[in-house]
């Protein structure tokens, strides 16, 4: 199902991802919505000893909070498509059928995949 930018819950994912990206002055921000409707958002981590995409961090936050599944995920940044490693982490955590959207800095969706 495509992201519905008229649906407040989908708009919230894009807004949170954009906000985390801006707050951290990062190349990427991401947000996920769990099966209970809670959201988790993050920016990428880029340290000499640790590199994680924003979506990997958001999924890790959901996982460490005891979440059992995801409804949707959004990555915002200077990307053309959803990275293979991001698809893998969502698939590993939440299984098949989870849409992942890639949006530019304005929030316009450029690409989507489903695990």
N, C-alpha and C positions, 0 to 999 in steps of 0.2 A: 504494500500500500504506500503510495507516495506521501511525503510529508505534506501536511495541510497547513499552510501558513495563515489560514484563517482560524485554525483551531488553537485556542489559547495555550494548550499543553505543548503543542509542537512549536509555537512561537517562543514559549518559555525555554525550550531546549536550545534554540538558536541564540536567544538573548543571553542565557547563562554561559554558553560556549564563547560568545563574543566578549562578554564581560571578563571572563577568566583570562582570555588571551590578552586583552587590553591591560588588565590589572598587573599581570606578570610580565608585560612587555615581551610576550613570547610569540613565536611563529605560529603556534597552534593553540587552540582552545577546544575543549570537547565537553559534551554533556550526554548523560544517559538517563533514561527513565526506566525504573524497575516495574515489575508486574503489579506492584501495589500503588503505582503512581508517584513514588518518591523520585527525586532527581539528585544526581551527583554530577558535579562539574569540576574541571581541572584544566591546568595548562601543562604543557610539556615539561619534562625535567631534563636538563642538560648540564650534567656535572662531569668532571673528569672521570669519576668512577661509576657513573650511572646515567644511562640515556633511556628515556621512556617517552613514547608519544603521549599526547594529551589524552587520547582515548584509552591507552593502556592504564594511565593513572586513574581516570574516571572509573574504569572497570575494576581496578584494584580497590578503590574506595568502596564501591558497591559490594564487592566480594567481602571485604573486611567488616562490612556492616551487617553481614548475614543475609544479603539478598539472594534469592533463589533463581531469578530470571530477569530478563530485560524485554521491554516493549520496543524501544527505539534508541538510536544513538545518532549524534551529530558531531562532526568535526569541522571547525572553522579555521581557515588559514590560507596561506598562499599555496594551495594545492589544486591540482587538476582533477584528481580522483581519490577514491578511498584506498589507502595503502593496504597491501596484502597482509602485513603484520597486524593491522588493526582488525581486519576481517577475521584473522586467525584467533585473536584474543577474545573477540565477542563470540565466535563460534565455540571456542573452548569453554567459555564461562556460561553462555546462555543457550547454546545449541542452535538448531536451524530455525529459520523463519524470522530473524531479527533484522529489520531494515537499518542500514547505516547510511547516513547522508553526508556529503561533502559540500560545504558552503564557502563562498568567498567572504572577505571581510565585511561586505555589506549585508551578508546573510542570504544572498541568492544561492540556491542549490545548484551545484554544477554536476554532481554525479551521485548515484546511489547504487548500493548493492544490497542483497539480502543473503544472510548467512545460510 
